[in-house]
Amino acid sequence: MTNQNQAHAPLALSNDLAVFATGSWVGRVWLPEQGPAVVLVRAGAVHDISAHVATVSALLEQPDPAAYLRALPLGEALIKLPALLANSDPQQRDARLPWLLAPIDLQAVKAAGVTFAASLLERVVEEQAKGDPAKADAIRDTLVSRIGADLSRIVPGSAQAEELRVLLVEQGMWSQYLEVGIGPDAEVFTKAQPLSAVGHGADIGLHPKSSWNNPEPEVVLAVSSNGTIHGAMLGNDVNLRDFEGRSALLLSKAKDNNASTALGPLLRLFDETFSLEDVRAAEVDLRVEGRDGFVLQGRSSMRQISRDPVDLVQQTLNENHQYPDGLVLFLGTLFAPKQDRDQPGSGFTHKLGDVVTISNPLLGSLCNRVTTSDQAPQWAFGLRALIESLSRRGLLEVAVTARQP
């Protein structure tokens, strides 16, 4: 990555506040001198509801979290939402005021990969290029001509998918990415550890040895321990194309680094205004703005996903694997940037200071600034720290389960 020496510009964190005028919105904030708190956003105001539900994980164990929140008595607001959003840029922050964290806590952070045909081809390109972006265009053209099928029309695990698999094996073109892209079993991996994700406004981290990488704008589901999908948020599944391209066994190093998972700005719960059908129809926009004047824009359409979100959840949480604190699941992305940033044929890669904005009309905007994982704030607040914080606030009993309003 190329370093730029200009001063950081303030992040555009304000969001379109009309997005939050309806619906059921929850999040987490950092309260100075106290620690993390679960908050409810209503009528433009942010309310601490930790006395009723001390973790988002516990909230999602309610049969109907949105109905539970509607019945809560609310006291004085902590802060207005515009002020909270603005204070979430660490370089413009007033440390006396709250700021946003990732809107989850104890949940496992899982991700489904290769769920779109376009990204499937790009994973095969990475594998064939062995992490060298200069080889990508030639490999891409060869793959498209030799596969000879529109992968977006092939149902994973179907008879047609099996016929294509046999053909590609015969041609010596079968790939581990094609296996999870059109085979019966989805790729589901651990993206990050509980409590390690960063929120709206925070720096996101790239491994300092990576020279070919990109953002991945995704819809992320919030799922209870019994597999019920209760809501969704935006996420950036930061990706190192060179590391994973060298070897799929480097997936953990390509995906799970300090500050490499961003979620937010808030979690929108399913209610009469928002449902799984809205997730299935979601259009997720991406904008990358560099300090070198470079701008990259893209869109990922959930209508083009190869596997239904319910199927992906069922392949993650089932009789073979349980998540007692619930989970969140990145659903994958259609977006795979090919636009040259510097020299022709070099493709896209991040530079330090890039501002990444992921947005959707029903989920708001998630905005983060790019740095390296060794320069981003270290992850220091884990489970022990959360227990200590809840204990100081007298909320340990509440943390076990949500109190009835």
C-alpha positions in Angstrom: 0.0 0.0 0.0 1.1 3.5 -0.7 1.2 5.9 2.2 -0.1 9.5 1.8 1.2 12.3 4.0 -1.7 14.6 3.8 -3.8 15.3 6.9 -6.8 13.2 7.4 -10.1 14.7 6.3 -13.1 14.4 8.7 -15.3 11.4 7.9 -18.8 12.1 6.5 -20.5 10.3 9.4 -23.8 12.1 9.5 -26.0 9.5 7.6 -29.4 10.4 6.2 -31.3 10.7 9.4 -34.6 9.9 7.7 -33.4 6.3 7.5 -33.7 6.1 11.3 -37.1 7.9 11.6 -38.9 4.6 11.4 -38.0 1.1 12.5 -36.5 -0.6 15.5 -32.8 0.4 15.9 -30.3 -0.8 18.5 -26.6 -0.3 18.9 -23.7 -0.1 21.4 -21.9 3.0 22.5 -18.9 3.7 24.6 -19.8 5.7 27.7 -16.8 7.6 29.0 -15.6 6.4 32.4 -18.2 3.5 32.3 -17.7 1.4 29.2 -20.0 -0.1 26.6 -23.7 0.3 26.8 -26.6 -1.1 24.7 -28.7 1.7 23.3 -32.0 2.2 21.6 -32.5 4.9 19.0 -35.9 6.5 18.9 -37.1 9.8 17.4 -33.6 10.9 16.8 -32.5 10.4 20.5 -30.2 7.7 21.9 -31.2 6.0 25.1 -29.2 3.7 27.3 -31.2 0.5 27.9 -28.5 -1.4 29.7 -30.5 -1.6 32.9 -33.0 -3.7 31.0 -30.8 -5.6 28.6 -27.1 -5.4 29.1 -26.0 -7.2 26.0 -27.3 -7.3 22.4 -26.8 -11.0 22.6 -29.4 -11.2 25.4 -31.8 -8.9 23.5 -31.8 -11.2 20.5 -32.8 -14.1 22.7 -36.2 -12.5 23.2 -39.0 -14.0 21.1 -39.7 -10.6 19.5 -36.9 -8.1 20.3 -38.7 -5.2 18.5 -41.8 -5.7 20.5 -39.7 -6.0 23.7 -38.1 -2.6 22.9 -41.4 -0.9 22.2 -42.5 -1.7 25.7 -39.4 -0.3 27.5 -39.8 2.8 29.6 -37.3 5.3 28.4 -35.7 8.0 30.5 -33.6 11.0 29.5 -31.6 10.5 26.3 -27.8 10.1 26.5 -27.2 12.2 23.3 -28.9 13.1 20.0 -28.2 10.7 17.1 -26.5 13.4 14.9 -24.0 14.2 17.7 -23.3 10.5 18.3 -22.6 9.9 14.7 -20.3 12.9 14.4 -18.4 11.9 17.6 -17.6 8.5 16.2 -14.7 9.7 14.1 -11.7 9.2 16.5 -9.8 12.1 14.9 -12.7 14.6 15.6 -13.9 13.1 18.9 -14.8 14.8 22.1 -13.8 12.1 24.6 -16.3 13.3 27.1 -19.2 12.2 24.9 -20.4 8.8 23.8 -19.4 7.2 20.5 -20.5 4.3 18.4 -19.2 0.7 18.7 -20.0 -2.3 16.6 -23.7 -3.0 17.4 -23.0 -6.6 18.6 -21.1 -8.1 21.6 -21.0 -11.8 22.5 -22.1 -13.2 19.2 -19.8 -15.2 17.0 -18.8 -13.4 13.8 -19.2 -15.7 10.8 -19.1 -15.0 7.1 -20.3 -16.8 4.0 -18.0 -16.7 1.1 -18.4 -17.1 -2.7 -22.1 -16.6 -2.6 -22.3 -14.6 -5.8 -21.3 -15.8 -9.3 -19.2 -12.7 -10.0 -17.3 -13.0 -6.8 -16.9 -16.7 -7.5 -15.0 -16.0 -10.7 -12.8 -13.4 -8.9 -11.9 -16.0 -6.2 -10.8 -18.4 -8.9 -8.8 -15.5 -10.5 -7.1 -14.9 -7.2 -6.2 -18.5 -6.9 -4.8 -18.8 -10.4 -2.9 -15.5 -10.1 -1.3 -16.6 -6.9 -1.7 -13.2 -5.4 -0.3 -11.3 -8.5 -2.8 -8.7 -9.7 -0.9 -8.2 -12.9 -2.0 -11.6 -14.1 -5.7 -11.2 -13.2 -7.1 -9.8 -16.5 -5.6 -12.6 -18.7 -6.8 -15.3 -16.3 -10.3 -13.7 -16.1 -10.7 -13.7 -19.9 -9.6 -17.3 -20.1 -12.0 -18.5 -17.4 -15.0 -16.8 -18.9 -14.4 -18.3 -22.3 -13.7 -21.8 -21.1 -16.4 -22.1 -18.5 -19.0 -21.3 -21.1 -21.9 -20.9 -18.7 -23.6 -18.1 -16.8 -22.8 -19.1 -13.3 -25.5 -16.8 -11.9 -28.1 -19.1 -13.4 -26.8 -22.3 -11.8 -28.4 -23.4 -8.5 -25.7 -24.6 -6.1 -26.0 -28.3 -5.5 -28.3 -28.9 -8.5 -27.9 -31.5 -11.3 -26.8 -28.7 -13.6 -24.1 -27.7 -11.2 -22.9 -31.3 -11.0 -22.7 -31.5 -14.8 -20.6 -28.4 -14.9 -18.4 -29.7 -12.2 -17.7 -32.9 -14.2 -16.9 -30.9 -17.3 -14.5 -28.6 -15.5 -12.8 -31.5 -13.8 -12.2 -33.1 -17.2 -10.7 -29.8 -18.5 -8.5 -29.5 -15.4 -10.2 -26.3 -14.3 -12.0 -27.4 -11.1 -11.3 -25.1 -8.2 -12.0 -25.2 -4.4 -13.9 -21.9 -5.0 -16.1 -23.5 -7.6 -16.7 -26.3 -5.1 -18.3 -23.9 -2.5 -19.7 -21.6 -5.2 -21.9 -24.1 -7.0 -21.5 -27.3 -4.9 -24.0 -28.3 -2.2 -22.0 -27.0 0.8 -21.5 -23.3 1.4 -18.3 -21.7 2.6 -18.8 -20.4 6.1 -15.8 -19.2 8.1 -15.0 -17.4 11.3 -14.5 -13.7 10.3 -13.6 -12.3 13.8 -13.8 -13.0 17.5 -16.6 -11.8 19.7 -16.1 -8.2 20.8 -13.4 -7.6 18.2 -15.4 -5.9 15.4 -15.1 -2.1 15.0 -18.0 0.3 14.5 -19.0 3.2 12.4 -16.3 5.8 12.2 -13.5 3.6 13.4 -10.3 2.8 11.5 -10.3 -0.4 9.6 -7.1 -2.5 9.3 -5.2 -4.1 6.5 -2.3 -6.5 7.1 0.8 -4.3 6.5 2.3 -6.9 4.1 -0.7 -6.9 1.8 -0.4 -5.2 -1.6 -3.7 -6.4 -3.2 -6.8 -5.9 -1.1 -10.3 -4.5 -1.2 -13.4 -3.7 0.9 -16.3 -6.1 0.7 -19.7 -4.4 1.3 -22.2 -6.8 2.7 -25.5 -7.3 4.5 -25.0 -9.0 7.9 -27.7 -10.9 9.6 -28.2 -11.0 13.4 -29.2 -14.5 14.5 -30.3 -15.9 17.9 -29.0 -19.1 19.5 -32.0 -21.0 18.1 -31.4 -19.8 14.6 -34.0 -17.1 14.4 -33.0 -14.2 12.2 -33.9 -11.0 14.1 -32.4 -8.2 12.0 -29.6 -7.0 9.8 -26.9 -4.4 9.6 -24.1 -3.4 7.2 -20.6 -4.8 7.3 -17.2 -4.5 5.7 -15.6 -7.9 5.3 -12.1 -6.5 4.6 -10.3 -8.8 2.2 -6.7 -9.5 1.3 -6.7 -10.8 -2.2 -3.0 -11.5 -2.3 -2.9 -13.6 0.9 -5.9 -15.7 0.0 -4.8 -16.0 -3.6 -1.4 -17.5 -2.6 -3.2 -20.2 -0.6 -6.7 -20.8 0.7 -5.0 -22.0 3.9 -4.1 -18.4 4.5 -7.8 -17.5 4.9 -7.5 -16.6 8.5 -4.6 -14.3 7.8 -6.5 -12.8 4.9 -9.7 -12.2 6.9 -9.1 -12.1 10.7 -6.8 -9.2 11.5 -7.0 -6.4 14.0 -9.8 -4.0 13.0 -10.5 -6.0 9.8 -14.3 -6.3 10.6 -16.5 -3.3 10.6 -20.3 -3.4 11.5 -22.9 -0.8 11.8 -23.9 1.9 12.0 -26.8 0.3 14.0 -28.6 -3.0 14.0 -32.1 -2.8 12.5 -34.5 -5.3 14.0 -37.3 -7.0 12.0 -40.7 -5.5 12.6 -43.6 -4.2 10.6 -41.3 -1.8 8.7 -38.4 -4.2 7.9 -38.2 -7.9 7.1 -36.1 -10.6 5.6 -37.7 -9.8 2.2 -36.1 -6.4 2.4 -32.8 -8.1 3.0 -33.3 -10.3 -0.1 -34.0 -7.2 -2.2 -31.3 -5.0 -0.7 -28.9 -3.0 -2.9 -25.7 -2.2 -1.1 -23.6 0.7 -2.4 -19.9 1.2 -1.9 -17.8 4.3 -2.3 -14.0 4.5 -1.7 -12.5 8.0 -1.7 -8.7 8.2 -1.6 -6.5 11.1 -0.5 -4.9 10.8 -4.0 -8.2 11.9 -5.5 -9.2 8.4 -6.6 -12.9 7.4 -6.3 -14.2 3.9 -6.7 -18.0 3.2 -6.7 -19.8 -0.1 -6.8 -23.0 -1.9 -5.9 -23.8 -5.3 -4.7 -27.4 -6.6 -5.3 -28.7 -9.2 -2.9 -31.2 -10.2 -5.7 -28.2 -11.9 -7.4 -27.1 -14.0 -4.5 -26.7 -17.7 -5.3 -27.8 -19.0 -1.9 -30.8 -17.8 0.1 -30.0 -16.1 3.4 -32.1 -18.7 5.3 -30.1 -21.5 3.7 -26.8 -19.9 4.7 -28.0 -19.5 8.3 -29.1 -23.2 8.4 -25.7 -24.2 7.0 -24.0 -22.3 9.9 -26.2 -23.1 12.9 -27.6 -26.7 13.0 -27.4 -30.0 14.8 -23.6 -30.1 14.0 -22.8 -26.6 15.4 -24.4 -24.4 18.0 -23.9 -20.8 19.1 -25.3 -20.3 22.6 -24.7 -16.5 22.4 -26.0 -16.2 18.9 -24.1 -15.2 15.8 -23.9 -12.6 13.0 -23.4 -13.7 9.5 -21.9 -11.8 6.6 -23.9 -12.9 3.5 -21.1 -12.2 0.9 -20.8 -9.6 -1.9 -21.3 -9.3 -5.6 -18.7 -6.6 -5.6 -15.2 -7.4 -6.8 -13.2 -4.3 -7.9 -11.3 -4.5 -11.1 -10.8 -0.8 -11.8 -7.1 0.2 -12.2 -5.9 2.6 -9.6 -2.4 3.3 -10.7 -0.7 1.5 -13.6 -2.9 -0.2 -16.3 -3.5 -3.8 -15.4 -2.6 -3.2 -11.7 -6.3 -3.4 -10.6 -7.6 -1.9 -7.4 -6.0 -1.9 -4.0 -6.4 0.3 -0.9 -4.1 3.1 0.1 -3.7 4.4 3.6 -6.3 7.0 4.4 -9.0 5.7 2.0 -12.5 6.5 3.3 -14.9 3.6 2.7 -18.6 4.2 2.8 -21.1 1.3 2.6 -24.7 2.3 2.4 -28.3 1.1 1.9 -31.5 3.1 2.1 -32.9 0.9 4.8 -29.8 0.3 6.9 -28.0 3.6 6.8 -24.3 4.2 6.0 -21.2 2.6 7.5 -18.1 4.8 7.1 -14.5 3.9 8.0 -11.0 5.1 7.3 -8.3 2.6 6.1 -5.1 2.0 8.0 -2.9 -1.0 8.7 -3.8 -3.5 11.4 -0.6 -2.8 13.4 -1.5 1.0 13.4 -5.2 0.7 14.2 -6.1 0.8 17.9 -5.3 -2.6 19.4 -8.2 -4.8 20.4 -7.9 -4.7 24.2 -11.6 -4.9 25.4 -12.5 -8.6 25.5 -14.9 -10.8 27.6 -13.1 -10.3 30.9 -13.2 -6.5 30.4 -16.9 -6.7 29.6 -17.6 -8.7 32.7 -15.7 -6.2 34.8 -17.5 -3.3 33.3 -20.9 -4.8 33.8 -20.0 -5.7 37.4 -19.0 -2.0 38.1 -22.3 -0.9 36.7 -24.3 -3.5 38.7 -25.5 -5.1 35.5 -24.1 -8.7 35.7 -27.6 -10.1 36.6 -29.1 -8.2 33.7 -26.4 -9.5 31.4 -27.6 -13.1 31.9 -31.1 -12.3 30.5 -33.2 -9.3 29.5 -35.4 -8.0 32.3 -39.1 -7.7 31.4 -40.1 -4.0 30.8 
